Each structure stands twice: as C-alpha cells, then as structure tokens.
Amino acid sequence: MGFGVRWTLHGDGRTPAPGAVVRPEERLSWPRTAGLGAQHVVAMFGASFVAPVLMGLDPNLAIMMSGIATVIFLLATRGRVPSYLGCSLSFVGVAAAIRAGGGDSAVVTGAVFTVGAALFLAGLAVQRFGARIIHAAMPPVVTGAVVMLIGFNLAPVTASTYWPQDQWTALLTMLFTGLAVVCLRGFWSRIAIFLGLVFGYAVSWVFDLVFGKIHSTVGGPEAVDHWRLDLSGVGKADWIGLPSFHAPSFEWSAILIALPVVIALIAENAGHIKAVGEMTGDPLDDKLGTAIAADGAASMLSTAVGGPPHTTYSENIGGKAPPPRYTNAANRAAAGYARRFARGPQSGPVVAAIPGGVLGGITVILYGMIGLLGAQIWLHGRVDLRNPLNLVPAAAGIIIGVGGVKLHFTDSFELGGIALGTIVVITGYHALRYFAPAHLKEQEPLLDSGTSAYDADADADADADAEGDKRG
C-alpha cells in the first residue's frame, strides 16, 4: 500500500453490500468520499474547536493544524490506521494550570511541545520493545488515577471563572448539553458538546434582548455591566487570511505540569488503535508504536507554530461505523477541508465572543467526563481498590492533584497539583509494590485499555462468572 495515498474502488463505489467493510485502502466514489470527509470535519469540530478555546489558543490555527497533523499520521502509518487527528481535551487542564501560574500562550505551547516530544519517544520505545512496556510502567491503577486527577483538577476553573459570569445561562447550557449527550444518537451524539455551545449562544442572545446587560465578573476580579454576547469584533475581521502564529517558550515549571498528560495520551491513543484494529479486522499491534510516535510528531509540529497538540480522535473513529466505512481517502478529504476552513479569520472573533456562562455550563460536564474516564480505566482493568497496594497511591495522588497540594523546594521552584499528584501515583505504586508482601501482589493487573491484547484467561473467567450469575 506504500504510503497509503492510493485507493482502490470498493464495489461500484456507491453503497457497500450488506456486511461489507470499506477498508482503509479502498474508497467509494469521489463525491461520496468528499461527503464522508465533510462529516469527519464536523465530527471532530466540536471538541477541536472548544479545546483550544479553553486552552486560550487560536481555534483557527487548531483546525488548520489538525488537517496537517492528519496527513502526517496517515503517511507515518502508511494508511493502515484510518484516523483523523484533533485537539485532545487532555491538555485543557494543564493549560489552565499553567495560565493560573502566570504563563501565557507561548509558555503553554512550549510545555505542550515537550509533551509531544515525550510522546514521540514513548512511541519509539513501544515500537522497539512492544506494547508490554506500557503495562510494565503504567498499569490500570496508575493510568486511571492520573487521568482522573487531570480531569478533576479543572473543577475550580469552572466554579470560579466561568460559572459566575452568568449562572443561569450556565445552568441551562449544562442541562441542554447533558440531554444532548444522553439522548441523541449516532452523528448528533458525537457533536453534543458543539450543539451545547450553539444552544448557549442562542440563550445568551435571547437573555440580552429580554433582560439587557448583566452585572458580573468578566476577565477580571471586579463585576461590571456587560453584554453576555458581544459580536462587535466579527465585523472588523478580514474575510480571507491565515491564523496567527507564535513561537513556543519553555519554562521548567510549566513543563513539569504538562508532562503527566503523556500517560493519558498513551492510554488513549493505544485504546484507539485497538478499537480500529477490531473494527477493521486488521490487527494493528505492529503499528501501535508508530501511531503513538506519529501523534507526538504531529503535536510537536503544531505547537511549534503556536497551535494546540493533536492526537487520534475517538469522535472520528466512532463515526466510521456503522456503516463500516474506514476509507482513509475520507480522512484525507477531511484534512483538506480543515486547512481551507482555517483561512477564514471571521471565526476567530466568533470564538472570542463565547459567553463565559456558556463555557461554564459545558465545562461542568466536560471536565467531569474527563475525570471519570479514569474510573472507566479502573473498571475495564478490574482494579481492586480493596487492595491497599492500589488504593493508597491512587488516593494520595488524586487528592494532591485535585486539591492543588504543593511542595516548595526553593523560592522559584515548586511542585504541585497535576505534576506532584502524578509523581506520587507512579512512584508510590511501584515503590509500594516492591516492598509489599507477596499476597498483595499475587493478582497481576491486566493490561490497561490502551494495549492491544488482554489476559485471555481472566476474560474467560469473567465470562464464566457472568454465565453462572445468569443460571443462579
């Protein structure tokens, strides 16, 4: 298949036969492929548009670089992994923490650039030593705890920054977004966050018409009178142009905050590769390291010019089935759409005008969902929290990460929050495991959700238990 830039026509190029799969190296007719590409852009648009906004970065540049990152990924994996790359929400927490410490956009992108470099090196290590290296360093109890503390660390941002700007708009947006996530199906469920954003815009506009200006904080500690939705900047923007670029800046304090995200990204990326392999029927164990390294390289390129990092996107993976259409030609078409969209500077002022109350309603759900993904990893990995070997490091690390506990080393250097919590979880688990009595270590943890294989015996035992429960 070379570099995955040539596709054979699937059947008549129109409608796949019942049960047939459009494989990555195949395509439908070009009009249908173009349509699938447009659908992929919309599927990733919601989170990829919201994430850079929450990080304080240019969403136009984020969309443009998502297209470029996708091309890099498809070339690196030689077209075997049908994925689109978008801005990961895992970085939102570290960006908020860095900005809370006085860092600007350059410092944020510099820290995240380092994460991309670490992810690239991790991918090379996995390619060299195999997926088992992930399990050895980051069993489910560790991965789940780190993901959880990253998500829940964001709670104060919603509570103190966004929600107070307009509590009633925030409440309505939260309720609508929750209903959209739960009640909608298929494609619409995958853009529920974006629909919540649109709903919040509409509510803010109506409230401005009915109630006039609101008196609340906005961009500062003092409450002032202001419109909930101010689109005055839209008319001043150019219709054609390029996003704003800037170089990254590197500070150790910010880098230490950001590095723990590597753990979440490895688990997330590897889980996506496993899912794609199962859906396409093509085991992708040999591409796991390459895919992780490609994510890292794409993230480095994006952050080097001031954009957010980009990784494989679950919204787009889920968007391929049903029906089962995994053609990479659609991903390439989506990448082209994304690059063209970014040439419209009008979207920048529209994004800048997002009311704080709207972000408050969305982030209540979004940040909580990020944190609870950690619990999902525990459940999938069958982590026994009755075992103190699992319970103690996870409990300590999560409280440190969520509560913002700090260790002061010098007047200019301290560790706290996400960085310190992650260190406590990882080092605490492995240190305690070394000293723990044998009976606490007898049950080896399963490979986490990011690896490409699981303990078959454990799965068989679980199935047998479930069947016994049904008979009982």
LODREN-868933 format. One record per residue (C-alpha): residue number from 1; residue in one letter; x, y, z. Coordinates in steps of 0.1 Angstrom, whole numbers, plus 5000, padded with zeros to 4 digits. Each point is the difference from the previous one (the first is absolute). Example, Ala and Ser with C-alpha at 12.3 -4.5 7.8 and 13.67 -1.06 7.14 Angstrom:
2
(rec 1, 'a', (5123, 4955, 5078))
(rec 2, 's', (5014, 5034, 4993))
end
This chain:
472
(rec 1, 'm', (5000, 5000, 5000))
(rec 2, 'g', (5031, 5023, 5001))
(rec 3, 'f', (4992, 5031, 5019))
(rec 4, 'g', (4963, 4996, 4998))
(rec 5, 'v', (4993, 5026, 4973))
(rec 6, 'r', (4984, 4977, 4975))
(rec 7, 'w', (4966, 4984, 5004))
(rec 8, 't', (4982, 4973, 4980))
(rec 9, 'l', (4963, 5005, 4993))
(rec 10, 'h', (4977, 4979, 5023))
(rec 11, 'g', (4974, 4982, 4980))
(rec 12, 'd', (4981, 5024, 4978))
(rec 13, 'g', (5011, 5029, 5021))
(rec 14, 'r', (4965, 5008, 5013))
(rec 15, 't', (4985, 4979, 5027))
(rec 16, 'p', (5019, 4972, 5018))
(rec 17, 'a', (4984, 4966, 4999))
(rec 18, 'p', (4983, 4989, 5033))
(rec 19, 'g', (5028, 4989, 5024))
(rec 20, 'a', (5027, 5013, 4977))
(rec 21, 'v', (5028, 5023, 5014))
(rec 22, 'v', (5016, 5028, 4981))
(rec 23, 'r', (5036, 4995, 5010))
(rec 24, 'p', (5026, 5027, 5006))
(rec 25, 'e', (5016, 4994, 4966))
(rec 26, 'e', (4966, 5002, 4982))
(rec 27, 'r', (4977, 5028, 4992))
(rec 28, 'l', (4965, 5008, 4988))
(rec 29, 's', (4993, 5023, 4970))
(rec 30, 'w', (5017, 5034, 5004))
(rec 31, 'p', (4967, 5019, 5007))
(rec 32, 'r', (4992, 4975, 5028))
(rec 33, 't', (5035, 5002, 5013))
(rec 34, 'a', (4999, 5038, 5001))
(rec 35, 'g', (4967, 4997, 5019))
(rec 36, 'l', (5015, 4976, 5026))
(rec 37, 'g', (5030, 5024, 5003))
(rec 38, 'a', (4976, 5029, 5008))
(rec 39, 'q', (4983, 4978, 5026))
(rec 40, 'h', (5034, 4993, 5017))
(rec 41, 'v', (5007, 5038, 5002))
(rec 42, 'v', (4967, 5006, 5017))
(rec 43, 'a', (5005, 4970, 5024))
(rec 44, 'm', (5033, 5013, 5012))
(rec 45, 'f', (4991, 5037, 4998))
(rec 46, 'g', (4981, 5002, 5033))
(rec 47, 'a', (5028, 4989, 5024))
(rec 48, 's', (5028, 5012, 4977))
(rec 49, 'f', (4984, 5034, 5000))
(rec 50, 'v', (4992, 5001, 5037))
(rec 51, 'a', (5033, 4986, 5013))
(rec 52, 'p', (5023, 5028, 4986))
(rec 53, 'v', (4975, 5026, 5013))
(rec 54, 'l', (5003, 4986, 5035))
(rec 55, 'm', (5038, 4999, 4996))
(rec 56, 'g', (5000, 5036, 4989))
(rec 57, 'l', (5014, 4992, 4965))
(rec 58, 'd', (4989, 5009, 4965))
(rec 59, 'p', (4973, 4975, 4989))
(rec 60, 'n', (5005, 5010, 4964))
(rec 61, 'l', (5036, 4988, 5002))
(rec 62, 'a', (4988, 4969, 5019))
(rec 63, 'i', (4977, 4990, 4971))
(rec 64, 'm', (5027, 5007, 4974))
(rec 65, 'm', (5026, 4980, 5018))
(rec 66, 's', (4976, 4971, 5006))
(rec 67, 'g', (4999, 4996, 4962))
(rec 68, 'i', (5038, 5000, 4997))
(rec 69, 'a', (5004, 4977, 5030))
(rec 70, 't', (4976, 4975, 4985))
(rec 71, 'v', (5021, 4999, 4968))
(rec 72, 'i', (5031, 4994, 5020))
(rec 73, 'f', (4984, 4972, 5019))
(rec 74, 'l', (4986, 4982, 4970))
(rec 75, 'l', (5034, 5002, 4982))
(rec 76, 'a', (5018, 4987, 5032))
(rec 77, 't', (4976, 4970, 5004))
(rec 78, 'r', (5000, 4994, 4962))
(rec 79, 'g', (4963, 5003, 4999))
(rec 80, 'r', (4993, 4969, 5021))
(rec 81, 'v', (4984, 5020, 5029))
(rec 82, 'p', (4969, 5019, 4989))
(rec 83, 's', (5001, 5029, 5025))
(rec 84, 'y', (4995, 5038, 5000))
(rec 85, 'l', (5020, 5021, 5024))
(rec 86, 'g', (4984, 5027, 5022))
(rec 87, 'c', (5009, 5021, 5031))
(rec 88, 's', (4999, 4977, 5030))
(rec 89, 'l', (4980, 5012, 5030))
(rec 90, 's', (5026, 4984, 5023))
(rec 91, 'f', (5021, 5032, 4996))
(rec 92, 'v', (4973, 5024, 5012))
(rec 93, 'g', (5008, 4994, 5037))
(rec 94, 'v', (5037, 5006, 4997))
(rec 95, 'a', (4994, 5032, 4979))
(rec 96, 'a', (4978, 5013, 5027))
(rec 97, 'a', (5025, 4992, 5027))
(rec 98, 'i', (5028, 5016, 4980))
(rec 99, 'r', (4980, 5032, 4994))
(rec 100, 'a', (4990, 5001, 5037))
(rec 101, 'g', (5037, 5001, 5008))
(rec 102, 'g', (5005, 5030, 4977))
(rec 103, 'g', (5010, 4982, 4968))
(rec 104, 'd', (4989, 5014, 4966))
(rec 105, 's', (4992, 4983, 4967))
(rec 106, 'a', (5037, 4996, 4991))
(rec 107, 'v', (5007, 4983, 5034))
(rec 108, 'v', (4969, 4977, 4995))
(rec 109, 't', (5011, 4989, 4965))
(rec 110, 'g', (5036, 4996, 5012))
(rec 111, 'a', (4989, 4976, 5028))
(rec 112, 'v', (4978, 4981, 4977))
(rec 113, 'f', (5027, 4998, 4973))
(rec 114, 't', (5020, 4981, 5026))
(rec 115, 'v', (4971, 4977, 5006))
(rec 116, 'g', (5000, 4993, 4962))
(rec 117, 'a', (5037, 4992, 5001))
(rec 118, 'a', (4995, 4976, 5030))
(rec 119, 'l', (4971, 4984, 4981))
(rec 120, 'f', (5022, 4996, 4969))
(rec 121, 'l', (5028, 4983, 5021))
(rec 122, 'a', (4974, 4978, 5017))
(rec 123, 'g', (4988, 4988, 4966))
(rec 124, 'l', (5035, 4991, 4990))
(rec 125, 'a', (5004, 4981, 5032))
(rec 126, 'v', (4968, 4980, 4994))
(rec 127, 'q', (5010, 4993, 4964))
(rec 128, 'r', (5034, 4987, 5013))
(rec 129, 'f', (4989, 4980, 5031))
(rec 130, 'g', (4963, 4993, 4993))
(rec 131, 'a', (4967, 5010, 5017))
(rec 132, 'r', (5009, 4982, 5032))
(rec 133, 'i', (5022, 5029, 5009))
(rec 134, 'i', (4968, 5021, 5005))
(rec 135, 'h', (4987, 4974, 5025))
(rec 136, 'a', (5032, 4998, 5019))
(rec 137, 'a', (5003, 5037, 5006))
(rec 138, 'm', (4963, 5010, 5001))
(rec 139, 'p', (4976, 4973, 5012))
(rec 140, 'p', (4963, 5009, 5001))
(rec 141, 'v', (5000, 5013, 5036))
(rec 142, 'v', (5027, 5025, 4991))
(rec 143, 't', (4985, 5011, 4966))
(rec 144, 'g', (4965, 5003, 5015))
(rec 145, 'a', (5012, 5021, 5029))
(rec 146, 'v', (5020, 5024, 4978))
(rec 147, 'v', (4971, 5005, 4976))
(rec 148, 'm', (4976, 5006, 5029))
(rec 149, 'l', (5022, 5026, 5017))
(rec 150, 'i', (5006, 5018, 4967))
(rec 151, 'g', (4962, 5004, 4994))
(rec 152, 'f', (4989, 5008, 5035))
(rec 153, 'n', (5029, 5026, 5004))
(rec 154, 'l', (4979, 5022, 4977))
(rec 155, 'a', (4970, 5003, 5024))
(rec 156, 'p', (5012, 5033, 5015))
(rec 157, 'v', (5003, 5015, 4965))
(rec 158, 't', (4963, 4995, 4993))
(rec 159, 'a', (4989, 5009, 5035))
(rec 160, 's', (5020, 5032, 5004))
(rec 161, 't', (5005, 5013, 4964))
(rec 162, 'y', (4972, 4990, 4976))
(rec 163, 'w', (4969, 4992, 5020))
(rec 164, 'p', (4998, 5033, 5020))
(rec 165, 'q', (4999, 5020, 4968))
(rec 166, 'd', (4964, 4989, 4993))
(rec 167, 'q', (4987, 4973, 5022))
(rec 168, 'w', (4966, 4996, 4984))
(rec 169, 't', (5014, 4997, 4964))
(rec 170, 'a', (5025, 4975, 5015))
(rec 171, 'l', (4973, 4980, 5016))
(rec 172, 'l', (4979, 4998, 4968))
(rec 173, 't', (5030, 4992, 4978))
(rec 174, 'm', (5010, 4972, 5024))
(rec 175, 'l', (4965, 4985, 4999))
(rec 176, 'f', (4997, 5002, 4962))
(rec 177, 't', (5035, 4986, 4995))
(rec 178, 'g', (4993, 4971, 5024))
(rec 179, 'l', (4968, 4992, 4982))
(rec 180, 'a', (5018, 5001, 4966))
(rec 181, 'v', (5028, 4977, 5012))
(rec 182, 'v', (4975, 4975, 5014))
(rec 183, 'c', (4970, 5001, 4977))
(rec 184, 'l', (5014, 5007, 4965))
(rec 185, 'r', (5013, 4971, 4979))
(rec 186, 'g', (5026, 4994, 4973))
(rec 187, 'f', (5016, 5030, 4985))
(rec 188, 'w', (4981, 5025, 5021))
(rec 189, 's', (5012, 4985, 5032))
(rec 190, 'r', (5036, 5004, 4989))
(rec 191, 'i', (4995, 5038, 4996))
(rec 192, 'a', (4980, 5004, 5032))
(rec 193, 'i', (5025, 5024, 5015))
(rec 194, 'f', (4999, 5022, 4970))
(rec 195, 'l', (4962, 5000, 5000))
(rec 196, 'g', (5002, 5011, 5036))
(rec 197, 'l', (5022, 5029, 4990))
(rec 198, 'v', (4976, 5011, 4973))
(rec 199, 'f', (4971, 4997, 5024))
(rec 200, 'g', (5018, 5021, 5025))
(rec 201, 'y', (5007, 5027, 4974))
(rec 202, 'a', (4962, 5001, 4993))
(rec 203, 'v', (4991, 5002, 5036))
(rec 204, 's', (5025, 5028, 5006))
(rec 205, 'w', (4986, 5020, 4971))
(rec 206, 'v', (4964, 4996, 5012))
(rec 207, 'f', (5009, 5010, 5035))
(rec 208, 'd', (5018, 5031, 4987))
(rec 209, 'l', (4968, 5010, 4981))
(rec 210, 'v', (4977, 4993, 5029))
(rec 211, 'f', (5020, 5010, 5031))
(rec 212, 'g', (5027, 5023, 4986))
(rec 213, 'k', (5035, 5001, 5014))
(rec 214, 'i', (5011, 4977, 5028))
(rec 215, 'h', (5021, 5012, 5030))
(rec 216, 's', (5027, 4974, 5007))
(rec 217, 't', (5037, 4993, 4997))
(rec 218, 'v', (5015, 4996, 4966))
(rec 219, 'g', (5038, 4998, 4994))
(rec 220, 'g', (5007, 5015, 5034))
(rec 221, 'p', (4992, 5000, 5038))
(rec 222, 'e', (4976, 5029, 4999))
(rec 223, 'a', (4963, 4996, 4989))
(rec 224, 'v', (4990, 5023, 4971))
(rec 225, 'd', (4970, 5006, 4978))
(rec 226, 'h', (5005, 4981, 4967))
(rec 227, 'w', (4981, 4983, 4972))
(rec 228, 'r', (5000, 4962, 5002))
(rec 229, 'l', (5006, 4997, 4963))
(rec 230, 'd', (5022, 5027, 4983))
(rec 231, 'l', (5006, 4994, 4963))
(rec 232, 's', (5014, 5035, 4993))
(rec 233, 'g', (5033, 4986, 4990))
(rec 234, 'v', (4986, 4978, 4972))
(rec 235, 'g', (4993, 5029, 4976))
(rec 236, 'k', (5036, 5012, 5004))
(rec 237, 'a', (5016, 4967, 4991))
(rec 238, 'd', (5014, 4993, 4965))
(rec 239, 'w', (4981, 4975, 4978))
(rec 240, 'i', (5032, 4983, 4987))
(rec 241, 'g', (5033, 4994, 5018))
(rec 242, 'l', (5021, 4977, 5021))
(rec 243, 'p', (4998, 4992, 5037))
(rec 244, 's', (5024, 5017, 5024))
(rec 245, 'f', (5033, 4981, 5006))
(rec 246, 'h', (5024, 5003, 5029))
(rec 247, 'a', (5031, 4982, 5012))
(rec 248, 'p', (5000, 4979, 5032))
(rec 249, 's', (5018, 5010, 5032))
(rec 250, 'f', (5014, 4975, 5024))
(rec 251, 'e', (4998, 5002, 5038))
(rec 252, 'w', (5007, 4971, 5023))
(rec 253, 's', (4972, 5006, 5024))
(rec 254, 'a', (4975, 4998, 4971))
(rec 255, 'i', (5016, 4970, 4985))
(rec 256, 'l', (4998, 4981, 5032))
(rec 257, 'i', (4962, 5008, 5002))
(rec 258, 'a', (4995, 4988, 4964))
(rec 259, 'l', (5021, 4968, 4998))
(rec 260, 'p', (4975, 4977, 5020))
(rec 261, 'v', (4976, 5004, 4970))
(rec 262, 'v', (5023, 4976, 4981))
(rec 263, 'i', (4986, 4971, 5021))
(rec 264, 'a', (4964, 5008, 4991))
(rec 265, 'l', (5009, 5005, 4963))
(rec 266, 'i', (5018, 4966, 4998))
(rec 267, 'a', (4970, 4982, 5015))
(rec 268, 'e', (4975, 5020, 4978))
(rec 269, 'n', (5020, 4995, 4968))
(rec 270, 'a', (5006, 4963, 5005))
(rec 271, 'g', (4964, 4995, 5008))
(rec 272, 'h', (4990, 5016, 4967))
(rec 273, 'i', (5024, 4978, 4981))
(rec 274, 'k', (4986, 4969, 5017))
(rec 275, 'a', (4964, 5012, 4991))
(rec 276, 'v', (5010, 5006, 4964))
(rec 277, 'g', (5017, 4966, 4997))
(rec 278, 'e', (4969, 4983, 5013))
(rec 279, 'm', (4976, 5019, 4977))
(rec 280, 't', (5021, 4995, 4968))
(rec 281, 'g', (5010, 4964, 5008))
(rec 282, 'd', (5036, 5010, 4995))
(rec 283, 'p', (5021, 4994, 5032))
(rec 284, 'l', (5021, 5032, 5004))
(rec 285, 'd', (5023, 4989, 5028))
(rec 286, 'd', (5030, 5007, 4977))
(rec 287, 'k', (4988, 5036, 4994))
(rec 288, 'l', (4994, 5010, 5036))
(rec 289, 'g', (5034, 5015, 5006))
(rec 290, 't', (4999, 5017, 4966))
(rec 291, 'a', (4966, 5015, 5007))
(rec 292, 'i', (5011, 5014, 5034))
(rec 293, 'a', (5032, 5014, 4985))
(rec 294, 'a', (4980, 5016, 4971))
(rec 295, 'd', (4977, 5016, 5025))
(rec 296, 'g', (5030, 5014, 5018))
(rec 297, 'a', (5016, 5013, 4968))
(rec 298, 'a', (4967, 5016, 4989))
(rec 299, 's', (4996, 5017, 5034))
(rec 300, 'm', (5036, 5013, 4999))
(rec 301, 'l', (4994, 5016, 4965))
(rec 302, 's', (4967, 5016, 5011))
(rec 303, 't', (5013, 5014, 5032))
(rec 304, 'a', (5032, 5013, 4984))
(rec 305, 'v', (4979, 5025, 4981))
(rec 306, 'g', (4977, 5009, 5029))
(rec 307, 'g', (4972, 4974, 4995))
(rec 308, 'p', (4987, 4974, 5024))
(rec 309, 'p', (5011, 4964, 5000))
(rec 310, 'h', (4982, 4974, 4979))
(rec 311, 't', (4993, 4963, 5006))
(rec 312, 't', (4978, 4973, 4985))
(rec 313, 'y', (4963, 5009, 5006))
(rec 314, 's', (4974, 4976, 5014))
(rec 315, 'e', (4972, 5021, 4985))
(rec 316, 'n', (5012, 4992, 4965))
(rec 317, 'i', (5008, 4964, 5008))
(rec 318, 'g', (4964, 4995, 5012))
(rec 319, 'g', (4988, 5019, 4969))
(rec 320, 'k', (5012, 4972, 4977))
(rec 321, 'a', (4976, 4974, 5012))
(rec 322, 'p', (4972, 4994, 4994))
(rec 323, 'p', (5000, 4998, 4970))
(rec 324, 'p', (5036, 4985, 4999))
(rec 325, 'r', (5018, 5025, 4978))
(rec 326, 'y', (5037, 5002, 5010))
(rec 327, 't', (5014, 5015, 4968))
(rec 328, 'n', (5030, 5023, 5006))
(rec 329, 'a', (4990, 5019, 4969))
(rec 330, 'a', (4973, 5017, 5021))
(rec 331, 'n', (5025, 5009, 5027))
(rec 332, 'r', (5022, 5016, 4973))
(rec 333, 'a', (4970, 5019, 4987))
(rec 334, 'a', (4991, 5012, 5036))
(rec 335, 'a', (5036, 5012, 5004))
(rec 336, 'g', (4996, 5021, 4969))
(rec 337, 'y', (4968, 5015, 5012))
(rec 338, 'a', (5016, 5009, 5033))
(rec 339, 'r', (5029, 5018, 4984))
(rec 340, 'r', (4977, 5021, 4979))
(rec 341, 'f', (4976, 5008, 5029))
(rec 342, 'a', (5029, 5016, 5019))
(rec 343, 'r', (5004, 5027, 4973))
(rec 344, 'g', (4968, 5017, 5013))
(rec 345, 'p', (5011, 5024, 5028))
(rec 346, 'q', (4963, 5008, 5007))
(rec 347, 's', (4998, 4969, 5023))
(rec 348, 'g', (5025, 5015, 5024))
(rec 349, 'p', (4979, 5028, 5013))
(rec 350, 'v', (4970, 4977, 5001))
(rec 351, 'v', (5019, 4977, 5023))
(rec 352, 'a', (5014, 5029, 5021))
(rec 353, 'a', (4964, 5010, 5006))
(rec 354, 'i', (4989, 4967, 5016))
(rec 355, 'p', (4983, 5011, 5032))
(rec 356, 'g', (5016, 4989, 5033))
(rec 357, 'g', (4967, 4985, 5012))
(rec 358, 'v', (4999, 4978, 4969))
(rec 359, 'l', (5034, 4986, 5008))
(rec 360, 'g', (4990, 4996, 5036))
(rec 361, 'g', (4971, 4977, 4990))
(rec 362, 'i', (5020, 4980, 4975))
(rec 363, 't', (5031, 4995, 5022))
(rec 364, 'v', (4980, 4987, 5030))
(rec 365, 'i', (4992, 4970, 4979))
(rec 366, 'l', (5032, 4999, 4979))
(rec 367, 'y', (5025, 5002, 5028))
(rec 368, 'g', (4981, 4974, 5021))
(rec 369, 'm', (4999, 4977, 4970))
(rec 370, 'i', (5038, 5003, 4996))
(rec 371, 'g', (5005, 4991, 5037))
(rec 372, 'l', (4976, 4971, 4999))
(rec 373, 'l', (5018, 4984, 4971))
(rec 374, 'g', (5025, 4991, 5027))
(rec 375, 'a', (4973, 4980, 5018))
(rec 376, 'q', (4992, 4983, 4967))
(rec 377, 'i', (5036, 4989, 4996))
(rec 378, 'w', (4998, 4985, 5035))
(rec 379, 'l', (4968, 4981, 4992))
(rec 380, 'h', (5014, 4987, 4967))
(rec 381, 'g', (5032, 4990, 5017))
(rec 382, 'r', (4982, 4984, 5029))
(rec 383, 'v', (5020, 5020, 5025))
(rec 384, 'd', (4993, 4988, 5035))
(rec 385, 'l', (4999, 5031, 5023))
(rec 386, 'r', (4996, 4977, 5030))
(rec 387, 'n', (5037, 4992, 4995))
(rec 388, 'p', (5020, 5027, 5019))
(rec 389, 'l', (5027, 4997, 4974))
(rec 390, 'n', (4976, 5015, 4975))
(rec 391, 'l', (4980, 5022, 5024))
(rec 392, 'v', (5028, 5019, 5018))
(rec 393, 'p', (5019, 5015, 4970))
(rec 394, 'a', (4969, 5007, 4981))
(rec 395, 'a', (4983, 5017, 5029))
(rec 396, 'a', (5030, 5021, 5009))
(rec 397, 'g', (5007, 5011, 4965))
(rec 398, 'i', (4965, 5010, 4992))
(rec 399, 'i', (4996, 5021, 5031))
(rec 400, 'i', (5033, 5017, 4993))
(rec 401, 'g', (4991, 5006, 4963))
(rec 402, 'v', (4964, 5012, 5006))
(rec 403, 'g', (5007, 5020, 5031))
(rec 404, 'g', (5031, 5018, 4987))
(rec 405, 'v', (5023, 4988, 5027))
(rec 406, 'k', (5035, 5014, 4995))
(rec 407, 'l', (5036, 4993, 5010))
(rec 408, 'h', (5022, 5031, 5002))
(rec 409, 'f', (5037, 4992, 4992))
(rec 410, 't', (5013, 5035, 4995))
(rec 411, 'd', (4985, 5035, 4996))
(rec 412, 's', (4999, 4995, 4963))
(rec 413, 'f', (4992, 4963, 4997))
(rec 414, 'e', (4971, 4979, 5013))
(rec 415, 'l', (4980, 4969, 4991))
(rec 416, 'g', (4963, 4997, 5004))
(rec 417, 'g', (4967, 4991, 4985))
(rec 418, 'i', (5001, 4978, 4969))
(rec 419, 'a', (5037, 4996, 5000))
(rec 420, 'l', (5005, 4990, 5036))
(rec 421, 'g', (4968, 4978, 5000))
(rec 422, 't', (5013, 4981, 4970))
(rec 423, 'i', (5034, 4995, 5016))
(rec 424, 'v', (4984, 4987, 5032))
(rec 425, 'v', (4978, 4975, 4981))
(rec 426, 'i', (5028, 4986, 4978))
(rec 427, 't', (5029, 4999, 5025))
(rec 428, 'g', (4977, 4991, 5029))
(rec 429, 'y', (4985, 4970, 4982))
(rec 430, 'h', (5033, 4985, 4988))
(rec 431, 'a', (5017, 5007, 5033))
(rec 432, 'l', (4972, 4985, 5020))
(rec 433, 'r', (4999, 4970, 4977))
(rec 434, 'y', (5037, 4994, 5006))
(rec 435, 'f', (4995, 4999, 5038))
(rec 436, 'a', (4965, 4985, 5001))
(rec 437, 'p', (4995, 4965, 5014))
(rec 438, 'a', (4995, 4972, 4974))
(rec 439, 'h', (4963, 4995, 5006))
(rec 440, 'l', (4993, 5036, 4988))
(rec 441, 'k', (5019, 4994, 4968))
(rec 442, 'e', (4986, 4966, 4991))
(rec 443, 'q', (4974, 5013, 4976))
(rec 444, 'e', (5018, 5017, 4971))
(rec 445, 'p', (4981, 5029, 4985))
(rec 446, 'l', (4986, 4996, 4965))
(rec 447, 'l', (5014, 5020, 4972))
(rec 448, 'd', (4983, 5034, 4999))
(rec 449, 's', (4975, 5011, 4974))
(rec 450, 'g', (5028, 5015, 4979))
(rec 451, 't', (5017, 4967, 4991))
(rec 452, 's', (4992, 4978, 4972))
(rec 453, 'a', (4995, 4967, 5019))
(rec 454, 'y', (4984, 4989, 5032))
(rec 455, 'd', (5003, 4971, 5024))
(rec 456, 'a', (4979, 4974, 4983))
(rec 457, 'd', (4997, 4978, 5031))
(rec 458, 'a', (4987, 5029, 5020))
(rec 459, 'd', (4974, 5008, 4973))
(rec 460, 'a', (4990, 4963, 4999))
(rec 461, 'd', (4996, 4999, 5038))
(rec 462, 'a', (4979, 5032, 4999))
(rec 463, 'd', (4977, 4985, 4973))
(rec 464, 'a', (4996, 4968, 5020))
(rec 465, 'd', (4991, 5020, 5031))
(rec 466, 'a', (4974, 5020, 4980))
(rec 467, 'e', (4985, 4968, 4986))
(rec 468, 'g', (4999, 4986, 5035))
(rec 469, 'd', (4982, 5031, 5013))
(rec 470, 'k', (4974, 4996, 4972))
(rec 471, 'r', (4993, 4964, 5009))
(rec 472, 'g', (4998, 5009, 5037))
end
